[in-house]
Amino acid sequence: MRSGKLLAYDTDLVTFPVTKTRASIHRDQATGAVQVTLPGDVLFAIDSAELSPDATTALGDALNAIRQARAASIVVDGHTDNTGDDDRNQALSLERAQTVANWLVAHGVPQPLVSAHGWGSSRPIASNDDPAGRQRNRRAEITIVAHSRA
């Protein structure tokens, strides 16, 4: 914690403010990769791959993390809850991941570093049995693999 209002995670690679975005940040101790999880309700309306007005702040913070990490590769994974048709969820998760990847590229991340994958509802992080769990499962995850410091 850096100050009373600003939470930050110092990962040796990234200092990432999370108060505006409600993002969660995790660093894999074995690989050094940083994972930024952005809730879907911050980025997208329900059943949409169009970025919401609030998405700019969240994605801007992710972009800062990418720049600070000296990223060697960025993987954007899209996820949905289990409501609706599996084929639609798969397509929607990929469309959302591609939307986030395209935004990053449009804002200066070199396109060859970025890949997008859609996982539909196959990788939940919470139960889909209640609205709160389904909301947590609707998300985009950005995994940042940094260049080696050596």
C-alpha positions as CSV (number, residue, x, y, z in Angstrom):
1,M,0.0,0.0,0.0
2,R,1.5,3.3,-1.1
3,S,-0.9,5.8,0.5
4,G,-4.3,6.0,2.2
5,K,-6.3,6.1,-1.0
6,L,-4.2,4.4,-3.6
7,L,-3.6,0.6,-3.4
8,A,-0.7,-0.6,-5.5
9,Y,1.0,-3.9,-6.0
10,D,4.8,-3.7,-6.3
11,T,5.7,-6.8,-8.3
12,D,9.4,-5.9,-9.0
13,L,8.1,-5.5,-12.5
14,V,5.0,-3.3,-12.2
15,T,3.5,-0.8,-9.8
16,F,-0.1,-0.9,-10.7
17,P,-2.9,1.3,-9.2
18,V,-6.1,-0.6,-8.7
19,T,-8.5,1.8,-7.1
20,K,-10.2,3.1,-10.3
21,T,-10.5,-0.2,-12.0
22,R,-11.3,-2.7,-9.3
23,A,-8.7,-4.9,-11.0
24,S,-6.9,-7.7,-9.2
25,I,-3.2,-8.1,-9.8
26,H,-1.2,-11.3,-9.3
27,R,2.4,-12.1,-10.0
28,D,3.4,-15.7,-10.6
29,Q,6.4,-16.2,-8.4
30,A,7.8,-19.0,-10.6
31,T,7.5,-17.2,-14.0
32,G,7.4,-13.6,-13.0
33,A,4.3,-13.1,-15.2
34,V,1.8,-10.5,-14.1
35,Q,-1.9,-11.2,-14.4
36,V,-4.4,-8.3,-14.5
37,T,-8.0,-9.3,-14.1
38,L,-10.6,-6.8,-15.2
39,P,-14.2,-7.4,-14.3
40,G,-16.5,-7.6,-17.3
41,D,-18.9,-5.1,-15.9
42,V,-16.2,-2.5,-16.0
43,L,-15.4,-3.2,-19.7
44,F,-18.6,-4.4,-21.4
45,A,-22.4,-4.3,-21.2
46,I,-24.1,-7.7,-20.9
47,D,-23.9,-9.7,-24.1
48,S,-21.7,-7.1,-25.8
49,A,-18.1,-6.9,-27.0
50,E,-18.3,-3.1,-27.3
51,L,-16.2,-1.3,-24.7
52,S,-18.1,0.7,-22.1
53,P,-17.3,4.3,-21.3
54,D,-15.7,3.2,-18.0
55,A,-13.3,0.9,-19.9
56,T,-10.9,3.6,-20.9
57,T,-9.7,4.1,-17.3
58,A,-9.3,0.4,-16.6
59,L,-7.5,-0.3,-19.9
60,G,-5.3,2.7,-19.4
61,D,-4.1,1.4,-16.1
62,A,-3.5,-2.0,-17.7
63,L,-1.5,-0.3,-20.5
64,N,0.6,1.5,-17.9
65,A,1.4,-1.9,-16.3
66,I,2.4,-3.3,-19.7
67,R,4.7,-0.4,-20.3
68,Q,6.3,-0.6,-16.9
69,A,6.8,-4.4,-17.2
70,R,8.7,-4.1,-20.5
71,A,6.4,-6.8,-21.9
72,A,7.8,-9.5,-24.1
73,S,4.3,-10.9,-24.7
74,I,0.7,-10.1,-23.7
75,V,-2.1,-12.6,-23.7
76,V,-5.7,-11.4,-23.4
77,D,-8.1,-14.1,-22.3
78,G,-11.9,-13.5,-22.4
79,H,-14.3,-15.3,-20.1
80,T,-18.1,-15.5,-19.6
81,D,-20.5,-17.0,-17.1
82,N,-22.5,-20.1,-18.0
83,T,-25.8,-18.4,-18.9
84,G,-26.8,-18.7,-22.5
85,D,-25.6,-21.0,-25.3
86,D,-22.1,-22.4,-25.1
87,D,-21.3,-21.5,-28.7
88,R,-22.5,-17.9,-28.1
89,N,-20.4,-17.7,-24.9
90,Q,-17.3,-19.0,-26.7
91,A,-17.8,-16.4,-29.5
92,L,-18.5,-13.6,-27.1
93,S,-15.4,-14.3,-25.0
94,L,-13.2,-14.3,-28.0
95,E,-14.8,-11.1,-29.3
96,R,-14.2,-9.4,-26.0
97,A,-10.6,-10.6,-25.8
98,Q,-10.0,-9.3,-29.4
99,T,-11.6,-6.0,-28.5
100,V,-9.2,-5.5,-25.5
101,A,-6.2,-6.7,-27.6
102,N,-7.2,-4.2,-30.4
103,W,-7.5,-1.4,-27.9
104,L,-4.0,-2.1,-26.5
105,V,-2.5,-2.2,-30.0
106,A,-4.3,1.1,-31.0
107,H,-2.7,2.6,-27.9
108,G,0.8,1.7,-28.7
109,V,1.4,-1.9,-27.8
110,P,3.2,-3.6,-30.7
111,Q,0.7,-6.0,-32.4
112,P,3.2,-8.9,-32.6
113,L,3.3,-9.0,-28.8
114,V,-0.5,-9.4,-28.3
115,S,-2.6,-12.5,-28.6
116,A,-6.3,-13.0,-27.8
117,H,-8.1,-16.2,-26.7
118,G,-11.7,-16.8,-25.7
119,W,-12.6,-19.4,-23.1
120,G,-16.4,-19.1,-22.9
121,S,-17.6,-20.4,-19.5
122,S,-14.9,-23.1,-19.3
123,R,-12.7,-21.5,-16.7
124,P,-14.9,-20.1,-13.9
125,I,-13.3,-18.5,-10.9
126,A,-16.5,-18.5,-8.9
127,S,-19.8,-20.5,-8.8
128,N,-22.2,-19.8,-11.5
129,D,-25.1,-20.6,-9.1
130,D,-25.7,-17.0,-8.0
131,P,-25.5,-13.5,-9.6
132,A,-22.4,-12.5,-7.7
133,G,-20.5,-15.6,-8.9
134,R,-21.6,-15.1,-12.5
135,Q,-20.5,-11.5,-12.4
136,R,-17.0,-12.5,-11.2
137,N,-16.8,-15.1,-14.0
138,R,-17.5,-12.4,-16.7
139,R,-14.0,-10.9,-17.0
140,A,-11.0,-10.3,-19.2
141,E,-7.5,-11.3,-18.0
142,I,-4.3,-9.8,-19.3
143,T,-1.2,-11.8,-18.7
144,I,2.0,-9.8,-19.1
145,V,5.2,-11.7,-19.5
146,A,8.2,-9.4,-19.1
147,H,11.6,-9.5,-20.6
148,S,14.1,-11.2,-18.4
149,R,16.1,-8.7,-16.2
150,A,19.3,-10.7,-16.8
